[in-house]
Amino acid sequence: MAEAVLQLLMEADVDGLIGASRHERPPERQNWRNGYRERTPDSRLGSLRLRIPKLRQGSYFPPFLEPRKTSKKALVAVIQA
């Protein structure tokens, strides 16, 4: 369940960054999706299998994850929100 919630948060965040949701082609679009990176951060709930969206221009890293650290803080932040 935590994987699904985190995945939805990432998708919504990327939609806001590029100005379009998946399969939308509005003229005011700012960037494009370019696949996913598979990541498996560890947490108290175990290893989470996440698909982090990639962008064609620039990069995206979820704000609730810290690079090279466990996702315990991320899960606590999501659950508290």
C-alpha positions as CSV (number, residue, x, y, z in Angstrom):
1,M,0.0,0.0,0.0
2,A,2.8,2.4,0.8
3,E,4.3,1.7,-2.6
4,A,1.1,2.7,-4.3
5,V,0.7,5.9,-2.3
6,L,4.3,7.0,-3.0
7,Q,3.9,6.2,-6.7
8,L,0.8,8.3,-6.9
9,L,2.6,11.2,-5.2
10,M,5.5,11.0,-7.6
11,E,3.2,10.9,-10.7
12,A,1.2,14.0,-9.4
13,D,4.5,15.8,-8.7
14,V,5.8,15.1,-12.2
15,D,2.5,16.1,-13.8
16,G,2.9,19.5,-12.2
17,L,6.5,19.9,-13.3
18,I,5.9,19.2,-16.9
19,G,2.5,20.8,-17.2
20,A,0.7,17.7,-18.5
21,S,-0.4,14.3,-17.3
22,R,0.4,11.0,-19.0
23,H,-0.6,10.9,-22.7
24,E,-1.7,14.6,-22.8
25,R,-0.3,16.8,-25.5
26,P,-1.1,20.4,-24.5
27,P,0.8,23.2,-26.3
28,E,1.9,24.8,-23.0
29,R,3.8,21.6,-22.1
30,Q,7.2,22.3,-20.6
31,N,8.9,18.9,-20.7
32,W,8.3,15.2,-21.6
33,R,8.5,11.9,-19.7
34,N,11.2,9.5,-20.6
35,G,10.5,6.2,-18.8
36,Y,11.3,5.2,-15.2
37,R,14.2,4.3,-13.0
38,E,13.6,1.4,-10.7
39,R,14.7,2.0,-7.1
40,T,14.3,-0.1,-3.9
41,P,14.7,2.1,-0.8
42,D,14.6,0.3,2.5
43,S,12.1,1.2,5.3
44,R,10.6,-0.2,8.4
45,L,8.0,-1.8,6.2
46,G,10.7,-3.5,4.2
47,S,12.1,-2.8,0.8
48,L,9.8,-0.7,-1.4
49,R,9.9,-1.1,-5.2
50,L,9.4,2.3,-6.7
51,R,9.4,3.5,-10.3
52,I,10.8,7.0,-10.3
53,P,9.8,9.0,-13.4
54,K,12.6,10.2,-15.7
55,L,12.4,13.4,-17.7
56,R,13.9,14.2,-21.1
57,Q,15.3,17.6,-20.0
58,G,16.7,17.9,-16.5
59,S,16.0,15.4,-13.7
60,Y,13.4,14.5,-11.1
61,F,14.0,13.1,-7.7
62,P,11.1,12.7,-5.3
63,P,11.2,15.3,-2.5
64,F,10.1,12.8,0.1
65,L,13.2,10.5,-0.5
66,E,16.7,11.4,0.5
67,P,19.5,10.3,-1.8
68,R,21.3,7.2,-0.5
69,K,19.3,7.0,2.7
70,T,16.4,4.9,4.0
71,S,12.9,6.0,3.3
72,K,11.8,5.9,6.9
73,K,11.4,9.7,7.1
74,A,9.5,9.6,3.8
75,L,7.0,7.1,5.0
76,V,6.4,9.0,8.3
77,A,5.9,12.2,6.3
78,V,3.4,10.6,4.0
79,I,1.4,8.9,6.7
80,Q,1.3,12.1,8.8
81,A,0.0,14.2,5.9
